[in-house]
């Protein structure tokens, strides 16, 4: 069996001590950071279901003898995990769902994975679901959901660096991420916890989040993968600038390598062609140029290993944004026809 690395052993020992203490690390309940999280939910560009805003995390003491027995089993499982990849394989190509979705709709894209801006509601059979935790969530509901979906993947928020989305500073987001992580530690140690999709693939913001987390909790945040969104919306670029799209992804992957996390998956949980439907003060466009961008960008993702899984935005925004894969009657649009043709069915193995 492959021996765990020194860093892995150190992390396990640290988690063991934290679990035996029966409480989060010192600083986990700092009022200043919880005050930021207790503010009313921000208005989002896209309406997303929200749970009541969070309360400070409530401790549930566990008898010491039970904690020792449980941790002994967990340590054995974690040490074995170094010898093989953990987490089941899932398709590389996925979709973002804003409203209700059906198995029939997702089946049009082969074995596509999907996520919505929530973690509640029924799963769609036959397709891998990734769950999203909004900033305003109920601890009990999240712990129950994690317990009911062992080994699942959880995205903690959505674009915290975008004022129109979660709109959190790196320090406030560190508190949010830690709270979600502690819920996973109580519910399911096999859960894969992933930071929110960082708008513009901004690795400087990701670095600021890491440092803020270390300042508050004494170590860098444990992440199962890194997660980005990549739209080219700046006025100096065309939204179909493939070179800029590629540059941002390559730069983020290089940053992951520089911090010693290049062996982890990089997820692209939103990319697309937002402009062109008449929204955002932009003119209506024919789908020709947008479809050409989709094809070129997706072919590049398939041919390289910078990104391990990606999701096009969106399945159906009811025409609010350009790039919808389905029209109002549920039929494939030109974007949907192209994306369905490109579903290669390849699968990722994520550590």
C-alpha positions as CSV (number, residue, x, y, z in Angstrom):
1,X,0.0,0.0,0.0
2,X,1.2,3.5,-0.9
3,X,2.4,5.3,2.3
4,X,0.7,8.6,3.0
5,X,2.7,11.7,2.6
6,X,4.0,13.7,5.6
7,X,1.6,16.5,4.7
8,X,-1.3,14.0,4.6
9,X,-0.4,12.6,8.0
10,X,-0.1,16.1,9.4
11,X,-3.5,17.0,8.1
12,X,-5.1,13.8,9.5
13,X,-3.5,14.4,12.9
14,X,-4.8,18.0,12.9
15,X,-8.3,16.9,12.0
16,X,-8.2,14.2,14.6
17,X,-7.4,16.7,17.3
18,X,-10.1,19.0,16.1
19,X,-12.7,16.2,16.1
20,X,-11.7,14.9,19.6
21,X,-12.1,18.5,20.9
22,X,-15.8,18.3,19.9
23,X,-15.7,21.9,18.7
24,X,-14.4,24.0,15.7
25,X,-11.0,25.5,15.9
26,X,-10.5,28.6,18.0
27,X,-11.7,31.6,16.0
28,X,-14.4,29.6,14.2
29,X,-17.1,31.7,15.9
30,X,-15.5,35.1,15.7
31,X,-18.4,37.6,15.9
32,X,-16.9,39.9,13.2
33,X,-17.1,37.2,10.5
34,X,-20.4,35.8,11.5
35,X,-21.8,39.4,11.5
36,X,-20.9,39.5,7.8
37,X,-22.7,36.2,7.2
38,X,-25.8,37.1,9.2
39,X,-26.6,40.0,6.9
40,X,-29.7,39.6,4.7
41,X,-29.1,37.6,1.5
42,X,-27.9,39.7,-1.3
43,X,-30.0,40.1,-4.4
44,X,-28.8,37.9,-7.3
45,X,-28.7,38.6,-11.0
46,X,-30.6,35.2,-11.4
47,X,-33.3,34.3,-8.9
48,X,-32.0,31.4,-6.9
49,X,-33.8,29.6,-4.0
50,X,-32.4,30.7,-0.7
51,X,-32.7,29.2,2.8
52,X,-32.9,31.4,6.0
53,X,-29.7,33.2,6.7
54,X,-27.2,31.3,8.8
55,X,-27.0,31.3,12.6
56,X,-23.7,30.8,14.4
57,X,-22.8,27.1,14.4
58,X,-24.3,25.1,17.2
59,X,-22.2,22.6,19.0
60,X,-23.5,19.1,19.6
61,X,-21.0,17.5,22.1
62,X,-20.2,13.8,21.4
63,X,-19.1,11.5,24.2
64,X,-15.3,11.1,24.3
65,X,-15.2,7.3,24.0
66,X,-17.5,7.4,20.9
67,X,-15.3,10.1,19.3
68,X,-12.2,8.0,19.8
69,X,-13.9,4.9,18.2
70,X,-15.2,6.9,15.3
71,X,-12.0,8.7,14.6
72,X,-10.0,5.4,14.7
73,X,-12.2,4.1,11.8
74,X,-11.9,7.4,10.0
75,X,-8.1,7.4,10.3
76,X,-7.9,3.9,8.8
77,X,-10.2,5.0,5.9
78,X,-8.2,8.2,5.2
79,X,-4.9,6.4,5.2
80,X,-6.2,3.8,2.7
81,X,-7.5,6.6,0.5
82,X,-3.9,7.7,-0.3
83,X,-3.4,4.4,-2.1
84,X,-6.2,5.0,-4.7
85,X,-8.3,7.8,-6.1
86,X,-11.5,8.5,-4.1
87,X,-14.8,9.5,-5.4
88,X,-16.6,7.8,-8.2
89,X,-15.9,8.8,-11.8
90,X,-18.4,11.2,-13.4
91,X,-18.8,12.7,-16.9
92,X,-16.5,15.6,-17.9
93,X,-19.3,17.5,-19.7
94,X,-22.2,19.0,-17.7
95,X,-24.9,21.6,-17.7
96,X,-26.1,24.4,-15.3
97,X,-29.8,24.3,-14.5
98,X,-31.6,27.5,-13.4
99,X,-35.2,26.2,-13.1
100,X,-36.7,22.7,-12.9
101,X,-35.0,20.1,-15.1
102,X,-36.0,16.6,-16.1
103,X,-34.2,13.3,-16.9
104,X,-35.6,13.6,-20.5
105,X,-34.0,17.0,-20.9
106,X,-30.6,15.9,-19.5
107,X,-30.7,12.6,-21.5
108,X,-30.4,14.7,-24.7
109,X,-26.8,15.4,-23.7
110,X,-25.7,11.8,-22.9
111,X,-24.3,11.1,-19.4
112,X,-24.1,14.8,-18.5
113,X,-23.7,15.8,-14.9
114,X,-25.5,18.9,-13.6
115,X,-26.0,21.3,-10.8
116,X,-28.6,23.9,-9.7
117,X,-28.2,26.8,-7.3
118,X,-29.4,24.7,-4.3
119,X,-28.8,21.5,-2.5
120,X,-32.4,20.5,-1.7
121,X,-35.0,19.1,-4.0
122,X,-35.1,15.7,-5.8
123,X,-32.2,14.4,-7.8
124,X,-32.6,13.6,-11.5
125,X,-32.2,9.9,-12.0
126,X,-29.4,8.7,-14.3
127,X,-27.3,11.8,-14.0
128,X,-24.5,12.9,-11.5
129,X,-25.7,15.8,-9.4
130,X,-23.3,18.3,-7.8
131,X,-24.8,20.2,-4.9
132,X,-24.5,24.0,-4.3
133,X,-24.6,25.5,-0.8
134,X,-25.9,29.1,-0.8
135,X,-24.5,31.6,1.8
136,X,-27.9,31.6,3.5
137,X,-28.4,28.0,4.5
138,X,-29.8,26.1,7.4
139,X,-27.2,24.0,9.3
140,X,-29.6,21.2,10.1
141,X,-30.9,20.9,6.5
142,X,-27.4,20.8,5.1
143,X,-26.2,18.2,7.6
144,X,-29.2,16.0,6.8
145,X,-28.6,16.4,3.0
146,X,-24.9,15.5,3.4
147,X,-25.8,12.5,5.5
148,X,-28.3,11.4,2.8
149,X,-25.7,11.8,0.0
150,X,-22.5,10.2,1.1
151,X,-19.4,11.0,-1.0
152,X,-21.2,13.7,-3.0
153,X,-19.6,16.9,-4.3
154,X,-20.5,20.2,-2.7
155,X,-19.9,23.7,-4.2
156,X,-19.7,26.3,-1.4
157,X,-21.5,29.3,-2.8
158,X,-21.5,31.0,-6.2
159,X,-19.2,33.7,-7.4
160,X,-18.3,35.3,-4.0
161,X,-16.1,37.9,-5.8
162,X,-19.1,39.2,-7.9
163,X,-21.1,42.0,-6.4
164,X,-24.2,40.8,-8.3
165,X,-23.9,37.3,-6.9
166,X,-22.7,36.1,-3.4
167,X,-20.6,39.3,-2.9
168,X,-18.4,38.3,-0.1
169,X,-14.9,39.5,0.9
170,X,-12.2,36.8,1.1
171,X,-12.4,37.0,4.9
172,X,-16.2,36.6,5.0
173,X,-16.1,33.8,2.4
174,X,-13.5,32.0,4.6
175,X,-16.0,32.0,7.4
176,X,-18.7,30.7,5.1
177,X,-16.5,28.0,3.7
178,X,-15.4,26.8,7.1
179,X,-19.0,26.6,8.3
180,X,-19.9,24.4,5.4
181,X,-16.7,22.3,6.0
182,X,-17.6,21.8,9.6
183,X,-21.1,20.6,8.6
184,X,-19.4,18.0,6.3
185,X,-17.1,16.9,9.1
186,X,-20.2,16.2,11.3
187,X,-22.3,14.6,8.5
188,X,-20.0,12.8,6.0
189,X,-16.2,12.7,6.1
190,X,-16.3,11.4,2.5
191,X,-17.9,14.6,1.2
192,X,-16.0,16.5,-1.5
193,X,-16.0,20.2,-0.5
194,X,-15.2,22.6,-3.3
195,X,-14.9,26.4,-3.2
196,X,-17.5,28.5,-5.2
197,X,-17.0,29.2,-8.9
198,X,-14.7,32.2,-8.8
199,X,-15.8,34.7,-11.4
200,X,-13.3,35.6,-14.2
201,X,-11.1,32.7,-13.1
202,X,-9.4,35.2,-10.7
203,X,-6.6,33.4,-9.0
204,X,-5.6,36.5,-7.1
205,X,-9.0,36.4,-5.3
206,X,-8.5,32.7,-4.7
207,X,-5.1,33.4,-3.1
208,X,-6.7,36.1,-0.9
209,X,-9.3,33.6,0.3
210,X,-6.6,31.0,1.1
211,X,-4.7,33.5,3.2
212,X,-7.8,34.8,4.9
213,X,-8.7,31.2,5.8
214,X,-5.3,30.5,7.2
215,X,-5.3,33.7,9.3
216,X,-8.6,32.7,10.8
217,X,-8.2,28.9,11.2
218,X,-4.5,28.3,11.3
219,X,-4.1,26.4,8.0
220,X,-5.0,26.6,4.4
221,X,-8.5,25.5,3.5
222,X,-8.9,21.8,2.5
223,X,-10.4,21.7,-0.9
224,X,-11.3,18.6,-3.0
225,X,-11.0,20.7,-6.2
226,X,-10.8,24.3,-7.4
227,X,-13.7,25.9,-9.2
228,X,-13.9,28.8,-11.7
229,X,-16.4,30.6,-14.0
230,X,-15.1,32.0,-17.2
231,X,-17.0,34.5,-19.2
232,X,-15.3,37.1,-21.3
233,X,-17.4,40.2,-20.5
234,X,-14.9,43.0,-20.3
235,X,-15.6,45.7,-23.0
236,X,-12.0,45.5,-24.4
237,X,-12.7,41.9,-25.4
238,X,-15.2,40.1,-27.6
239,X,-17.1,37.6,-25.5
240,X,-16.0,35.0,-28.0
241,X,-12.3,35.7,-27.5
242,X,-11.0,32.1,-27.4
243,X,-7.4,33.1,-26.6
244,X,-8.5,35.1,-23.5
245,X,-10.7,32.2,-22.4
246,X,-7.8,29.8,-22.6
247,X,-5.3,32.3,-21.0
248,X,-7.4,32.6,-17.9
249,X,-7.7,28.8,-17.4
250,X,-4.1,28.2,-18.1
251,X,-3.1,30.9,-15.6
252,X,-5.4,29.5,-12.9
253,X,-4.0,26.0,-13.4
254,X,-0.4,27.5,-13.2
255,X,-1.4,29.1,-9.8
256,X,-2.6,25.8,-8.6
257,X,0.7,24.2,-9.5
258,X,2.6,27.1,-7.7
259,X,0.7,26.5,-4.4
260,X,1.2,22.8,-4.5
261,X,-2.3,21.8,-5.5
262,X,-1.8,21.0,-9.2
263,X,-2.7,17.4,-8.6
264,X,-6.3,18.4,-7.8
265,X,-9.2,18.7,-10.3
266,X,-10.1,22.1,-11.7
267,X,-13.8,22.5,-12.4
268,X,-15.2,25.0,-14.8
269,X,-18.8,25.2,-13.5
270,X,-19.9,28.1,-15.8
271,X,-18.9,29.1,-19.3
272,X,-21.1,30.3,-22.1
273,X,-22.2,33.2,-24.3
274,X,-24.3,35.4,-22.1
275,X,-24.8,38.3,-24.5
276,X,-27.0,38.0,-27.6
277,X,-30.5,37.5,-26.4
278,X,-31.2,41.2,-25.9
279,X,-30.2,41.3,-22.2
280,X,-27.7,43.5,-20.4
281,X,-28.1,46.4,-22.8
282,X,-26.6,44.4,-25.7
283,X,-28.2,43.7,-29.1
284,X,-29.8,40.5,-30.2
285,X,-27.4,38.3,-32.2
286,X,-27.8,35.3,-34.4
287,X,-26.4,32.1,-32.8
288,X,-23.8,31.5,-35.5
289,X,-20.8,33.2,-33.7
290,X,-21.8,31.9,-30.3
291,X,-22.1,28.3,-31.5
292,X,-18.7,28.6,-33.1
293,X,-17.3,29.7,-29.8
294,X,-19.0,26.9,-27.9
295,X,-17.5,24.4,-30.3
296,X,-14.0,25.8,-30.2
297,X,-13.9,26.2,-26.4
298,X,-15.4,22.8,-25.7
299,X,-13.0,21.1,-28.2
300,X,-10.1,22.7,-26.4
301,X,-11.4,21.6,-23.0
302,X,-11.8,18.0,-24.4
303,X,-8.3,18.0,-25.9
304,X,-6.4,19.3,-22.9
305,X,-6.3,18.4,-19.2
306,X,-6.3,21.9,-17.7
307,X,-9.9,21.4,-16.7
308,X,-11.3,18.0,-15.5
309,X,-15.1,18.8,-15.8
310,X,-17.1,21.7,-17.2
311,X,-20.7,22.9,-17.4
312,X,-22.3,25.1,-20.0
313,X,-24.6,27.9,-18.9
314,X,-27.4,27.2,-19.2
315,X,-29.9,24.4,-19.8
316,X,-32.8,26.9,-20.0
317,X,-32.9,30.5,-18.7
318,X,-36.2,31.1,-20.5
319,X,-34.4,33.4,-22.9
320,X,-33.0,35.7,-20.1
321,X,-29.5,35.0,-21.4
322,X,-28.0,33.8,-24.6
323,X,-26.7,30.3,-25.0
324,X,-29.7,28.3,-23.8
325,X,-29.5,24.6,-24.7
326,X,-33.2,24.2,-24.8
327,X,-36.0,26.5,-26.0
328,X,-39.3,27.1,-24.3
329,X,-40.9,23.9,-25.7
330,X,-37.9,21.8,-24.5
331,X,-36.4,21.3,-28.0
332,X,-32.7,21.6,-28.7
333,X,-31.6,25.1,-29.8
334,X,-28.6,25.5,-32.1
335,X,-26.4,25.7,-29.0
336,X,-28.1,22.5,-27.6
337,X,-27.6,20.6,-30.9
338,X,-23.9,21.4,-30.9
339,X,-23.4,20.6,-27.2
340,X,-25.2,17.3,-27.5
341,X,-23.0,16.4,-30.5
342,X,-19.9,17.1,-28.4
343,X,-20.9,15.1,-25.4
344,X,-18.0,12.6,-25.6
345,X,-18.9,10.6,-22.5
346,X,-15.4,10.7,-21.1
347,X,-15.1,10.5,-17.4
348,X,-12.9,12.1,-14.8
349,X,-11.2,10.4,-11.9
350,X,-10.9,12.9,-9.1
351,X,-8.6,12.5,-6.1
